[in-house]
Amino acid sequence: MAEKIVSPGVFTKEIDASFLPAAIGEIGAAVVGPTIKGPAMVPTVVSSYAEFQQTFGDTFRSGSNTYQFLTSVTAQNYLKNGNKLTVVRILDGSFSGAKAAVMSSGSAGISFQLNTIAHGDTMNNAGVTSSNAVLPSGSVDNVRWEISSLNVSKGTFTLSIRRGNDRQTQKVALETWNDLSLDPNSNNYIARKIGDQYAEFAGTAADPYVNYNGNYPQKSKYVYVSDINNTPNYLDENSSYAVEYTASLPSVGSGSLNGAFASGSVGYSGLDSLGNITGTYGNHITASFNKAYDFFDAIGTFNSQGFELSSGTTDDGGSSYMEALGLLSNADEYDINLLMIPGIIDAAGSGHTAIITKAVDICESRGDCFLLYDTVKKSETNIANVTTKAKSRDTNYGATYWPWVQIQDIQTGAMRWVPPSCVMGGIYAFNDKVAAPWFAPAGLNRGGLTTVVQAARKLTHGNRDDLYESNVNPLATFPGQGVVVWGQKTLQKKSSALDRVNVRRLLIKVKKFISASSRFLVFEQNNTQTRERFLNIANPFLEQVQSQSGLNAFKVVMDASNNTPDVVDRNILYGQLFLQPTKTAEFIVLDFTVQPTGAAFPE
């Protein structure tokens, strides 16, 4: 209601038009695939390759050979320039982490139990130790524990998480937690300091989700605690300890099994407890098949990197991929803008194809994520087959590249052939770092594949024409320049602005920012002031995009013209954004006109 004015005077009124939307957090990519260790079927964010190695491992040996999952190769390339990567490790069948019972110093039995965050039998290292207390299956990929500095008068102790293959005389402490207590009323309560919460895959393939159990979030990168023999109010008001609780305190040393972990299990992971490639596909294929041959350029029709993909059972690798992708469909929980599934090849077989179809559906339903995938195996050199396979897809939420490329394994020095999606994530991250998502991740300025030794095929100009006409982005080889990304088409068949990668990624960026910022307007009054707040969010951001060459022009409409009384009565706040994306110069046409002597040049 307007203020009633009777007598003359000066009347002031404040209008706050300085509303600033909360900045959205950094958005990164997601990669789905097998790893050596780590939490299974739980999307986990890493911010560097060192953190990826710490959480998910890197290389593994089988006999005299050293291998690396394509998941690791992809993460390594992306994290060179990207700062956030969501990793979903797949495992076949049922799985669990390993456990270690930390025994008490008295007659109370177990003081508490440690559980590995990582799943699988790779975490097991229990058994009879050799000299210098070396664990029989201790490795860089599992852990052991040790209790020290026990103080009975205070009820505190120190817990160290050590590397699984260290020695008693050469300890390698990964984490050290000082002054821990079993008193739930203490600030140093072990569950509060280390965490007793753990995540597990739940739901069904049609409706998957992650369930969180426990009260205190994980602070350790390796373990969480359970089954604590609590010592409530261990110290009284006079700082005297309760004698009856001293038997619950942990014993100094490595305790039972020399600090080892046991009972970690997995239906099938492709590796045994020592990280070797195992000889069977669980229940699906006989032991006569050597899994060493389906890594890298030898990915098979029915398998990839040691995982059966098309058995149709509930415990095969294909189902695990489907469930992992289903988790990432939750755009509210997992904020990603790029999706990679290295090792899944569209032309390899029905299991591969179904997974790619699922990934496309996820990106389209989310509307804020872009898929990088591969069409054919390395052995396929016929361009007609490559283009035929690409034509079977029609989406502007994905892109594919060809041919395969050779890289050098930094860890072993070995030369490996990998599908192009393994290195393309790094190109997208570099493009966003030095320019913006609305620039083309291609060309000599931003598309140089510096980690690639050579392409599987050096393409001619005619080859590139055939590929590009079918929406396959060529990886060209130029003398002195090396292998370069020479295309940026999406898989959309219809000609429009969205048949280019830079335009689709522009829309993803704009939609993500404006929709995230506009959440603060939900449940606000549907009036002029709220509309102005939206305009104060959208216009400055789009002006910034325009100034950075993302848009030629734009217009935002949110007023009475599109928010009619009928729209308002239905509790809808309606806005329209008109965008003219900036196009890229993919075809440079130059006319060279030779004129006779004395001819006048045109003005």
C-alpha positions as CSV (number, residue, x, y, z in Angstrom):
1,M,0.0,0.0,0.0
2,A,1.4,3.4,-0.9
3,E,2.4,5.8,1.8
4,K,-0.1,8.5,2.6
5,I,1.4,12.0,2.1
6,V,-0.5,15.0,3.6
7,S,1.9,17.8,4.2
8,P,4.9,19.0,2.0
9,G,8.3,17.5,2.7
10,V,11.1,15.4,1.3
11,F,10.5,11.6,1.4
12,T,13.1,9.0,0.7
13,K,12.8,5.4,-0.3
14,E,15.5,2.7,-0.7
15,I,15.5,0.3,-3.7
16,D,18.2,-2.3,-3.6
17,A,19.1,-3.2,-7.2
18,S,22.5,-4.5,-6.2
19,F,21.5,-8.2,-5.8
20,L,24.3,-10.4,-6.7
21,P,23.7,-14.1,-7.4
22,A,25.8,-16.6,-5.5
23,A,28.7,-17.8,-7.6
24,I,28.4,-21.4,-8.7
25,G,31.1,-23.9,-7.9
26,E,33.6,-25.2,-10.4
27,I,32.2,-27.7,-12.8
28,G,34.2,-30.5,-14.3
29,A,34.0,-33.8,-16.2
30,A,33.0,-37.3,-15.2
31,V,34.7,-40.6,-16.3
32,V,33.2,-44.0,-15.8
33,G,35.3,-47.2,-16.0
34,P,37.4,-49.7,-14.1
35,T,40.3,-48.8,-11.8
36,I,42.7,-50.8,-9.6
37,K,41.2,-49.7,-6.3
38,G,38.9,-47.1,-4.8
39,P,35.3,-46.9,-3.8
40,A,33.1,-48.8,-6.3
41,M,29.9,-47.4,-7.8
42,V,30.2,-44.2,-5.7
43,P,30.9,-41.0,-7.7
44,T,34.1,-39.6,-6.2
45,V,35.6,-36.2,-7.0
46,V,39.4,-35.7,-7.4
47,S,41.1,-32.5,-8.2
48,S,44.5,-33.7,-9.4
49,Y,46.1,-36.8,-10.9
50,A,48.1,-37.3,-7.8
51,E,44.8,-37.5,-5.9
52,F,43.4,-39.9,-8.5
53,Q,46.5,-42.2,-8.1
54,Q,46.0,-42.1,-4.3
55,T,42.4,-43.0,-4.4
56,F,42.1,-45.2,-7.5
57,G,45.6,-46.4,-8.3
58,D,47.5,-46.3,-11.6
59,T,49.4,-49.2,-13.1
60,F,49.3,-52.9,-12.3
61,R,51.4,-55.9,-13.4
62,S,50.5,-59.2,-14.8
63,G,53.4,-61.5,-15.2
64,S,56.2,-59.5,-16.8
65,N,53.8,-56.9,-18.3
66,T,52.5,-53.6,-16.9
67,Y,49.1,-52.4,-17.7
68,Q,46.9,-49.3,-17.1
69,F,43.2,-49.0,-17.3
70,L,42.0,-46.5,-19.9
71,T,40.2,-44.8,-17.0
72,S,43.6,-43.8,-15.7
73,V,44.8,-42.6,-19.1
74,T,41.7,-40.4,-19.5
75,A,42.0,-39.0,-16.0
76,Q,45.7,-38.2,-16.5
77,N,45.0,-36.3,-19.8
78,Y,42.0,-34.4,-18.4
79,L,43.6,-33.4,-15.1
80,K,46.6,-31.8,-16.8
81,N,44.4,-28.7,-17.4
82,G,41.1,-29.6,-15.5
83,N,40.7,-29.2,-11.8
84,K,37.7,-31.3,-11.0
85,L,37.0,-34.9,-12.2
86,T,34.2,-37.1,-10.9
87,V,35.2,-40.8,-11.1
88,V,32.8,-43.7,-11.0
89,R,34.7,-47.0,-10.6
90,I,32.8,-50.0,-11.9
91,L,33.0,-53.5,-10.3
92,D,31.4,-56.7,-11.4
93,G,29.1,-58.6,-8.9
94,S,29.0,-58.0,-5.1
95,F,31.9,-56.3,-3.5
96,S,33.0,-55.1,-0.1
97,G,35.9,-53.3,1.6
98,A,38.5,-55.0,3.9
99,K,38.3,-54.9,7.7
100,A,40.8,-54.9,10.5
101,A,39.9,-55.6,14.1
102,V,41.9,-53.4,16.4
103,M,42.2,-55.4,19.6
104,S,42.0,-53.8,23.1
105,S,44.9,-53.8,25.6
106,G,42.7,-55.5,28.2
107,S,40.0,-58.2,28.3
108,A,37.4,-56.1,26.3
109,G,38.1,-57.9,23.0
110,I,37.9,-55.5,20.0
111,S,38.6,-51.8,20.7
112,F,37.2,-50.7,17.4
113,Q,37.2,-51.8,13.8
114,L,38.8,-50.2,10.8
115,N,37.2,-50.5,7.3
116,T,38.8,-49.6,4.0
117,I,36.9,-47.0,1.9
118,A,38.2,-48.8,-1.2
119,H,36.5,-52.0,-2.2
120,G,37.8,-55.3,-3.5
121,D,40.2,-58.0,-2.6
122,T,43.0,-55.8,-3.6
123,M,42.7,-54.3,-0.1
124,N,43.4,-57.7,1.6
125,N,46.9,-58.2,2.9
126,A,46.4,-60.5,6.0
127,G,48.5,-63.6,6.6
128,V,51.8,-64.7,8.1
129,T,54.3,-61.9,7.8
130,S,57.8,-62.3,6.6
131,S,60.9,-60.8,8.1
132,N,60.7,-57.1,9.2
133,A,56.9,-57.5,9.5
134,V,56.3,-57.3,5.8
135,L,52.7,-58.2,4.9
136,P,52.3,-61.1,2.5
137,S,50.1,-59.2,0.1
138,G,51.0,-55.7,1.1
139,S,51.2,-53.3,-1.9
140,V,51.2,-49.6,-2.7
141,D,47.5,-50.0,-3.4
142,N,46.4,-51.2,0.1
143,V,47.1,-50.1,3.7
144,R,47.9,-51.3,7.2
145,W,47.5,-49.7,10.6
146,E,49.4,-49.0,13.8
147,I,48.6,-47.8,17.3
148,S,51.1,-45.8,19.3
149,S,51.4,-43.2,22.1
150,L,48.7,-44.7,24.3
151,N,48.0,-42.5,27.3
152,V,45.9,-44.4,29.8
153,S,45.5,-41.4,32.2
154,K,43.9,-39.4,29.3
155,G,42.4,-42.2,27.4
156,T,44.0,-41.1,24.1
157,F,46.2,-42.8,21.5
158,T,47.6,-42.2,18.0
159,L,46.5,-44.1,14.9
160,S,48.7,-44.3,11.8
161,I,47.5,-45.5,8.5
162,R,50.6,-46.9,6.7
163,R,51.3,-48.1,3.2
164,G,50.5,-51.7,2.8
165,N,54.0,-52.7,1.6
166,D,56.2,-50.8,4.0
167,R,58.5,-52.4,6.6
168,Q,58.7,-52.1,10.3
169,T,62.1,-50.4,9.9
170,Q,61.0,-48.2,7.1
171,K,57.5,-47.1,7.8
172,V,55.5,-45.1,5.3
173,A,52.7,-43.2,7.1
174,L,50.0,-42.0,4.8
175,E,47.9,-40.5,7.6
176,T,48.5,-39.9,11.3
177,W,45.7,-39.1,13.8
178,N,46.9,-37.9,17.2
179,D,45.1,-37.9,20.6
180,L,42.2,-40.0,19.5
181,S,39.6,-41.0,22.1
182,L,36.9,-43.7,22.5
183,D,34.8,-41.3,24.6
184,P,31.8,-40.2,22.4
185,N,31.6,-37.0,24.5
186,S,35.1,-36.0,23.6
187,N,36.0,-33.6,20.8
188,N,38.7,-36.1,19.8
189,Y,36.2,-39.0,19.6
190,I,37.6,-41.4,16.9
191,A,34.4,-41.5,14.9
192,R,34.3,-37.7,14.9
193,K,37.9,-37.3,13.9
194,I,38.3,-40.0,11.3
195,G,34.6,-40.6,10.3
196,D,32.3,-43.5,10.6
197,Q,30.2,-42.7,7.5
198,Y,30.5,-44.8,4.4
199,A,28.7,-44.7,1.0
200,E,27.3,-47.7,-0.8
201,F,25.4,-48.2,-4.1
202,A,21.7,-48.8,-3.5
203,G,18.5,-48.9,-5.4
204,T,18.0,-50.7,-8.7
205,A,19.4,-50.3,-12.2
206,A,16.3,-48.3,-13.1
207,D,16.5,-46.1,-10.1
208,P,20.0,-46.2,-8.7
209,Y,21.3,-44.0,-5.8
210,V,24.0,-43.8,-3.2
211,N,23.1,-44.5,0.4
212,Y,25.2,-42.9,3.2
213,N,25.5,-44.8,6.5
214,G,26.9,-43.5,9.8
215,N,26.9,-40.2,11.7
216,Y,30.2,-38.6,11.1
217,P,31.5,-37.8,7.6
218,Q,34.7,-39.3,6.3
219,K,37.9,-37.3,7.0
220,S,40.3,-40.1,6.4
221,K,41.1,-40.8,2.7
222,Y,41.6,-44.5,3.4
223,V,39.4,-45.9,6.3
224,Y,36.3,-45.3,8.4
225,V,35.6,-46.8,11.9
226,S,32.9,-49.0,13.2
227,D,32.1,-51.2,16.2
228,I,33.7,-48.8,18.7
229,N,33.9,-50.0,22.3
230,N,32.9,-46.6,23.7
231,T,34.3,-45.2,26.9
232,P,31.7,-42.5,27.8
233,N,33.0,-39.8,30.3
234,Y,36.4,-41.4,30.5
235,L,37.5,-38.5,32.6
236,D,35.5,-37.0,35.4
237,E,35.4,-33.5,36.7
238,N,38.6,-34.0,38.6
239,S,40.3,-35.4,35.4
240,S,40.5,-38.8,37.0
241,Y,39.9,-41.7,34.6
242,A,37.4,-44.5,34.9
243,V,39.5,-47.6,35.6
244,E,36.7,-49.9,34.2
245,Y,37.2,-48.4,30.7
246,T,40.9,-48.9,30.4
247,A,40.4,-52.4,29.1
248,S,38.7,-50.9,26.1
249,L,41.7,-48.9,24.9
250,P,43.6,-50.3,21.9
251,S,46.8,-52.2,22.3
252,V,50.0,-50.5,21.2
253,G,51.5,-51.9,18.1
254,S,50.0,-53.3,14.9
255,G,47.7,-55.6,16.9
256,S,46.2,-58.6,15.3
257,L,47.4,-59.8,12.0
258,N,50.3,-57.3,12.2
259,G,48.1,-54.4,11.2
260,A,46.7,-56.1,8.1
261,F,43.2,-56.0,6.5
262,A,41.1,-58.9,5.4
263,S,37.7,-60.0,4.0
264,G,37.6,-57.4,1.1
265,S,35.8,-59.1,-1.7
266,V,34.5,-58.5,-5.2
267,G,32.6,-60.7,-7.6
268,Y,35.1,-59.8,-10.4
269,S,37.3,-56.8,-10.9
270,G,39.7,-58.0,-13.6
271,L,42.5,-58.2,-11.1
272,D,43.5,-60.5,-8.3
273,S,44.7,-59.4,-4.8
274,L,48.2,-58.7,-6.1
275,G,46.9,-56.6,-9.0
276,N,47.5,-59.3,-11.6
277,I,45.1,-60.0,-14.4
278,T,43.0,-63.0,-13.4
279,G,42.4,-65.9,-15.7
280,T,38.6,-65.9,-15.9
281,Y,35.6,-63.7,-16.5
282,G,33.9,-64.7,-13.3
283,N,31.1,-67.0,-14.3
284,H,30.9,-65.8,-17.9
285,I,33.9,-67.0,-19.9
286,T,36.3,-69.9,-19.3
287,A,39.8,-69.6,-18.0
288,S,41.3,-70.4,-21.4
289,F,40.8,-66.8,-22.5
290,N,43.7,-64.5,-21.6
291,K,42.5,-61.2,-20.4
292,A,45.7,-59.5,-21.3
293,Y,44.5,-59.3,-24.9
294,D,41.5,-57.2,-24.4
295,F,43.4,-54.1,-23.1
296,F,44.2,-51.1,-25.2
297,D,43.9,-51.7,-28.9
298,A,42.7,-55.3,-28.4
299,I,39.3,-54.5,-26.8
300,G,37.0,-57.3,-27.8
301,T,33.5,-57.6,-29.1
302,F,32.0,-58.8,-25.9
303,N,34.4,-57.4,-23.4
304,S,36.5,-54.4,-22.5
305,Q,39.6,-54.2,-20.1
306,G,38.7,-57.5,-18.5
307,F,35.0,-57.0,-18.1
308,E,32.2,-59.0,-19.8
309,L,29.7,-56.5,-21.2
310,S,26.9,-58.5,-22.9
311,S,26.1,-61.6,-20.8
312,G,22.8,-60.1,-19.8
313,T,23.1,-61.2,-16.1
314,T,22.8,-58.9,-13.2
315,D,26.5,-59.2,-12.2
316,D,28.3,-58.4,-15.4
317,G,30.3,-55.3,-16.3
318,G,27.7,-54.0,-18.7
319,S,25.1,-53.8,-15.9
320,S,27.7,-52.0,-13.7
321,Y,28.2,-49.4,-16.5
322,M,24.5,-48.9,-16.7
323,E,24.1,-48.4,-13.0
324,A,27.0,-46.0,-12.8
325,L,25.6,-43.9,-15.6
326,G,22.2,-44.0,-13.9
327,L,23.8,-42.5,-10.8
328,L,25.2,-39.6,-12.9
329,S,21.7,-38.8,-14.2
330,N,21.1,-37.0,-11.0
331,A,22.0,-33.5,-12.1
332,D,21.2,-32.0,-8.7
333,E,23.8,-34.1,-6.9
334,Y,26.5,-34.5,-9.6
335,D,27.5,-31.3,-11.3
336,I,29.3,-32.2,-14.5
337,N,29.5,-30.8,-18.0
338,L,31.5,-33.5,-19.8
339,L,31.1,-37.3,-19.8
340,M,33.7,-39.9,-20.9
341,I,33.4,-43.8,-21.0
342,P,36.9,-44.8,-22.3
343,G,37.1,-48.4,-23.5
344,I,33.5,-48.6,-24.7
345,I,33.4,-48.7,-28.5
346,D,30.2,-48.3,-30.5
347,A,31.1,-50.8,-33.2
348,A,32.5,-53.4,-30.8
349,G,29.3,-55.2,-30.0
350,S,25.8,-54.9,-28.5
351,G,27.1,-54.5,-25.0
352,H,29.2,-51.5,-25.9
353,T,26.4,-50.0,-28.0
354,A,23.8,-50.2,-25.3
355,I,26.2,-48.4,-22.9
356,I,26.8,-45.6,-25.3
357,T,23.0,-45.3,-25.9
358,K,22.5,-45.0,-22.2
359,A,25.3,-42.3,-21.9
360,V,23.6,-40.3,-24.7
361,D,20.3,-40.5,-23.0
362,I,21.8,-39.3,-19.7
363,C,23.4,-36.2,-21.4
364,E,20.2,-35.4,-23.2
365,S,17.9,-35.8,-20.2
366,R,20.3,-33.7,-18.0
367,G,20.6,-31.1,-20.7
368,D,23.9,-29.8,-19.2
369,C,26.4,-32.5,-20.1
370,F,28.3,-33.4,-23.3
371,L,29.5,-36.9,-24.3
372,L,32.8,-37.9,-25.8
373,Y,32.8,-41.5,-27.2
374,D,34.5,-43.7,-29.7
375,T,33.0,-45.3,-32.8
376,V,35.2,-48.2,-33.9
377,K,38.1,-50.4,-32.7
378,K,41.7,-49.6,-33.8
379,S,41.7,-52.6,-36.1
380,E,38.9,-50.9,-38.2
381,T,40.7,-48.8,-40.8
382,N,37.9,-48.5,-43.4
383,I,36.6,-44.9,-43.3
384,A,33.2,-46.0,-44.7
385,N,32.7,-48.2,-41.7
386,V,33.6,-45.3,-39.4
387,T,31.2,-42.9,-41.0
388,T,28.4,-45.5,-41.2
389,K,28.6,-46.1,-37.5
390,A,28.6,-42.4,-36.7
391,K,25.5,-41.9,-38.8
392,S,23.6,-44.3,-36.6
393,R,23.7,-41.6,-33.9
394,D,21.8,-38.3,-34.0
395,T,22.4,-36.0,-31.0
396,N,23.9,-32.6,-30.4
397,Y,25.0,-33.7,-26.9
398,G,27.9,-35.8,-28.1
399,A,30.9,-35.9,-30.4
400,T,33.2,-38.6,-31.7
401,Y,36.8,-38.4,-33.2
402,W,38.9,-40.7,-35.3
403,P,41.5,-42.3,-35.7
404,W,43.0,-44.0,-32.6
405,V,46.3,-42.5,-31.3
406,Q,49.5,-43.7,-29.8
407,I,50.7,-42.3,-26.5
408,Q,53.6,-43.1,-24.2
409,D,52.8,-44.4,-20.8
410,I,54.5,-42.0,-18.4
411,Q,54.7,-44.6,-15.7
412,T,56.4,-47.4,-17.7
413,G,57.6,-45.7,-20.9
414,A,55.7,-48.2,-23.0
415,M,53.9,-47.1,-26.2
416,R,50.1,-47.7,-26.1
417,W,47.3,-47.3,-28.6
418,V,44.3,-45.7,-27.1
419,P,40.9,-44.5,-28.4
420,P,40.7,-40.8,-29.1
421,S,38.2,-40.1,-26.3
422,C,41.1,-40.8,-23.8
423,V,43.0,-37.7,-24.9
424,M,40.1,-35.5,-26.1
425,G,39.0,-34.7,-22.5
426,G,42.4,-33.0,-22.1
427,I,41.8,-30.9,-25.2
428,Y,38.4,-29.8,-23.8
429,A,39.9,-28.9,-20.5
430,F,42.8,-27.0,-22.1
431,N,40.3,-25.1,-24.4
432,D,38.2,-24.0,-21.3
433,K,41.4,-23.0,-19.4
434,V,42.9,-20.8,-22.1
435,A,39.7,-19.6,-23.7
436,A,36.1,-20.6,-22.9
437,P,33.6,-23.4,-23.6
438,W,32.1,-21.4,-26.5
439,F,35.4,-21.6,-28.3
440,A,36.1,-24.5,-30.6
441,P,38.3,-27.3,-29.0
442,A,40.1,-27.7,-32.3
443,G,42.7,-26.2,-34.6
444,L,46.4,-25.4,-34.1
445,N,45.8,-22.9,-31.2
446,R,43.7,-25.1,-28.9
447,G,43.5,-28.5,-30.6
448,G,47.2,-29.7,-30.5
449,L,47.4,-33.3,-29.1
450,T,50.8,-32.8,-27.4
451,T,50.7,-36.1,-25.6
452,V,50.1,-38.1,-28.8
453,V,53.1,-39.7,-30.5
454,Q,51.2,-40.5,-33.8
455,A,47.8,-41.3,-35.2
456,A,46.9,-44.7,-36.4
457,R,46.3,-43.3,-39.8
458,K,47.5,-40.1,-41.5
459,L,44.4,-38.7,-43.1
460,T,44.3,-37.0,-46.5
461,H,42.2,-33.9,-47.2
462,G,39.7,-36.2,-48.9
463,N,39.6,-38.5,-45.9
464,R,38.9,-35.6,-43.7
465,D,36.1,-34.4,-46.0
466,D,34.4,-37.9,-45.8
467,L,34.7,-38.0,-42.1
468,Y,33.5,-34.4,-41.4
469,E,30.5,-34.8,-43.8
470,S,29.4,-37.7,-41.5
471,N,30.0,-35.7,-38.3
472,V,33.2,-37.5,-37.4
473,N,35.9,-35.1,-36.2
474,P,39.2,-35.9,-37.9
475,L,42.5,-36.1,-36.0
476,A,44.8,-34.7,-38.7
477,T,48.6,-35.0,-38.9
478,F,50.6,-32.0,-40.1
479,P,54.3,-31.8,-40.6
480,G,55.9,-29.9,-37.8
481,Q,52.6,-29.6,-36.0
482,G,52.0,-33.3,-35.0
483,V,48.5,-34.6,-34.5
484,V,45.8,-31.9,-34.3
485,V,42.0,-32.0,-33.7
486,W,40.6,-30.8,-37.1
487,G,36.8,-30.7,-36.5
488,Q,34.2,-29.7,-34.0
489,K,30.9,-31.2,-35.1
490,T,28.3,-32.8,-32.9
491,L,26.4,-35.8,-34.1
492,Q,23.3,-33.9,-35.0
493,K,22.1,-34.7,-38.5
494,K,20.0,-31.6,-39.1
495,S,21.9,-28.5,-40.0
496,S,21.7,-25.8,-37.3
497,A,23.8,-23.9,-34.9
498,L,23.8,-26.8,-32.5
499,D,25.6,-29.1,-35.0
500,R,28.8,-27.5,-33.7
501,V,30.5,-28.4,-30.4
502,N,31.2,-24.8,-29.3
503,V,27.6,-23.7,-29.6
504,R,26.2,-26.7,-27.7
505,R,28.8,-26.1,-24.9
506,L,27.9,-22.4,-24.9
507,L,24.3,-23.4,-24.2
508,I,25.4,-25.8,-21.5
509,K,27.5,-23.0,-19.8
510,V,24.7,-20.4,-20.1
511,K,21.9,-22.8,-18.9
512,K,24.0,-24.0,-16.0
513,F,24.9,-20.6,-14.7
514,I,21.5,-19.0,-15.0
515,S,19.5,-22.0,-13.8
516,A,21.8,-22.4,-10.7
517,S,21.6,-18.7,-9.9
518,S,17.9,-18.6,-10.4
519,R,17.3,-21.2,-7.7
520,F,17.4,-18.3,-5.2
521,L,14.2,-17.0,-6.8
522,V,12.1,-20.1,-6.3
523,F,9.3,-19.5,-3.7
524,E,9.9,-15.7,-3.9
525,Q,7.0,-13.4,-4.6
526,N,5.9,-13.5,-8.3
527,N,6.1,-9.7,-8.8
528,T,8.1,-7.0,-10.6
529,Q,10.8,-7.0,-8.0
530,T,11.6,-10.7,-8.5
531,R,11.6,-10.3,-12.3
532,E,14.1,-7.5,-11.9
533,R,16.3,-9.7,-9.8
534,F,16.3,-12.3,-12.5
535,L,17.2,-9.7,-15.1
536,N,20.0,-8.5,-12.8
537,I,21.3,-12.1,-12.9
538,A,20.9,-12.9,-16.6
539,N,21.9,-9.6,-18.4
540,P,25.3,-9.0,-16.7
541,F,26.3,-12.7,-17.3
542,L,25.3,-12.6,-21.0
543,E,27.0,-9.3,-21.4
544,Q,30.2,-10.9,-20.1
545,V,29.8,-13.9,-22.5
546,Q,29.2,-11.4,-25.4
547,S,32.4,-9.4,-24.5
548,Q,34.3,-12.7,-24.6
549,S,33.1,-13.5,-28.1
550,G,30.5,-16.1,-27.1
551,L,27.5,-14.2,-28.4
552,N,26.8,-11.7,-31.2
553,A,23.6,-10.5,-29.6
554,F,21.1,-11.4,-27.0
555,K,17.8,-10.3,-25.4
556,V,16.2,-11.3,-22.1
557,V,12.5,-10.9,-21.7
558,M,10.8,-11.3,-18.3
559,D,8.0,-8.8,-17.8
560,A,4.2,-8.4,-18.0
561,S,4.3,-9.4,-21.7
562,N,5.1,-13.0,-21.0
563,N,4.0,-13.1,-17.3
564,T,0.3,-12.6,-17.9
565,P,-2.2,-12.9,-15.0
566,D,-3.0,-16.5,-16.2
567,V,0.7,-17.4,-16.0
568,V,1.1,-15.8,-12.5
569,D,-2.0,-17.6,-11.2
570,R,-0.4,-20.9,-12.1
571,N,2.6,-20.0,-9.9
572,I,4.9,-19.7,-12.9
573,L,7.6,-17.1,-13.4
574,Y,8.3,-17.1,-17.2
575,G,11.4,-15.8,-19.0
576,Q,12.7,-15.9,-22.5
577,L,16.3,-15.7,-23.6
578,F,17.1,-15.0,-27.2
579,L,20.7,-15.8,-28.2
580,Q,22.8,-15.3,-31.3
581,P,25.8,-17.6,-30.9
582,T,29.1,-16.5,-32.4
583,K,30.1,-18.9,-35.2
584,T,33.6,-20.2,-35.8
585,A,35.6,-19.7,-39.0
586,E,36.0,-23.3,-40.1
587,F,36.2,-22.6,-43.8
588,I,38.5,-19.8,-44.9
589,V,38.1,-19.0,-48.6
590,L,40.7,-16.8,-50.3
591,D,40.5,-15.5,-53.9
592,F,43.8,-14.9,-55.6
593,T,43.3,-12.8,-58.7
594,V,46.2,-12.4,-61.1
595,Q,46.0,-9.2,-63.1
596,P,48.0,-7.8,-66.0
597,T,50.7,-5.2,-65.7
598,G,49.2,-1.7,-65.4
599,A,45.8,-2.9,-64.1
600,A,44.2,-0.8,-61.5
601,F,43.5,-2.5,-58.1
602,P,39.9,-2.2,-56.9
603,E,39.3,0.1,-54.0
